[in-house]
Amino acid sequence: MALMGQMMASPLLISSLIKHAARHSGETEIVSKRVEGDIHRYGWRDAELRARKLAQAFARLGCRPGDRIGTLAWNGYRHLEIYYGSSGSELVCHTINPRLFPEQIAWIGNDAQDSVLCFDLTFLPLVERLAPQLKSVRHFIAMTDRAHMPAESSIANLLCYEELVEAEDGNYAWPDFDENTASSICYTSGTTGNPKGAVYSHRSTLLHAFAAALPDAMDCSARDVVLPVVPMFHVNAWGIPYSGALVGCKLVMPGPYLDGKSLYELFETEKVSFSAGVPTVWLGLLNYVKANGLKFSTFKRTVIGGSACPPAMMKTLQEDYGVEVIHAWGMTEMSPLGTLAKLTSRQLELPAEQQQRALEKQGKVIYGVDMAVADDEGRELPWDGASSGNLLVRGHWVIARYFGHTDSPLVALDGRPGWFPTGDVATIDEYGFMQITDRSKDVIKSGGEWISSIDLENIAMAHPAVFEAAAIASPHPKWDERPLLVVVKKPDAELTREQMLAFFDGRIAKWQIPDDVVFVTEIPHTATGKIQKLRLREQFKSHRLPGT
Ligand code: ADP
């Protein structure tokens, strides 16, 4: 008969993170730039007390275990309190992306059946407009104090966050319950069809928080000052609010102020050492820093992911500013971290150029998830860095199904079920480094061969006159599809179509070079900062490639 372990056992609950931070890093600061315009600072101990008061307030409003608490909010301390106050008291924190179309927001709120909606004042007009459609919402809470409450609002009984919190005494103990209970919901951005909800559990969130903090992942410690640029409304700011409590680091929350100047100032005044965000944010920050001849004095490392980080951006951050770039890949359906590009000791023996190429890939899985590339028949492909196929994942923080869907999205690998198809096309090399070549729907299919839109964009972005570039498939009578490059030039830069195309010579196989270049003033982005390929394809669907 098996001998059972004889260790203390307690459920892996999100409340344990903030309890730990309050007790062991109580004075460590959480600094927030408020929507109201000023800076707010307090410690993890204060955050935990206010999260407990908030849990009491939710109970007083009649919230019951499992009820969904919707948020439309920036990165800030009140949002952090809602994360812990809701999940910690067995409610479900449902962060909504305010950059989605209003109809999508209403659809998501109704799908999740939110009981309460907490929102930053920025979103008052949006919430007023949507309120009549949000049938399940019983309470609307403005995340501000009495002095900043709107004088009047079309929302009847609009509640004031600070009043709710201040009315409670904090005499509340975080409850114990099953670690598999839902802790939070985040919806995919629904680039195809309606958005779908990923329901995280306390257990999955805690395991992800541990893994995310590891040296080969974000490498977070109590010595760090962490500024998540990645929003708390998108996949829990990549888990930083949880890993931050786990390691007890200082957190700096930028609120709605995400332009280059505001971010730079906050990085400097708060001595930020580590940050994380999608490539588009760094475009803005780097532009500002460069234009003003500035340097970072404390900023040392950043995780960049959400879409492929152009090697040129990586190089600028590393060589001009001394900031280590950790390229990462993940998705809403996996909480989100899957892989990060941190070199192994074997790779450190390779020539510098090969090391650089490895760093540009999306990297190695962290313990807790596994991955494979498979052909269309579900057979695993070799890890040779060349065979590209459908990227499949599984693990402790990967969804088994979508919220409210009865059908399983999972597929089999070599006949063994239980893998989540990511919709990405990738290779894995002998070092276990994965490289995304494309999203399956964005790949350009030319005469039966695939051209990676990411490869083309990376080359274009390395041109000094290019601010941003997107490669899309354009219909072609002979080849089915051919690449069309859409380019935004840097302000005042000179660049012709011919110069852009010549830049590809010698950097990629000739047949992969785009057939045409169009210059635009702006490239559309999704609510999560990715290039909106679908819209671009729509916009250029009647574009005639030369010679067609
Ligand atoms: P959505 O944009 O649909 O909300 P997510 O934010 O969950 O989805 O994004 C997940 C997708 O983003 C991945 O499946 C992949 O296509 C893309 N992605 C994420 N990180 C990277 C990366 N480092 N390089 C390339 N693509 C990435």
Residues whose N, C-alpha, C, O or C-beta is under 5 A from the ligand:
A	BS01	ADP	T188 S189 G190 I304 G305 G306 S307 A308 C309 A328 W329 G330 M331 T332 E333 Q362 T422 D424 I436 R439 T528
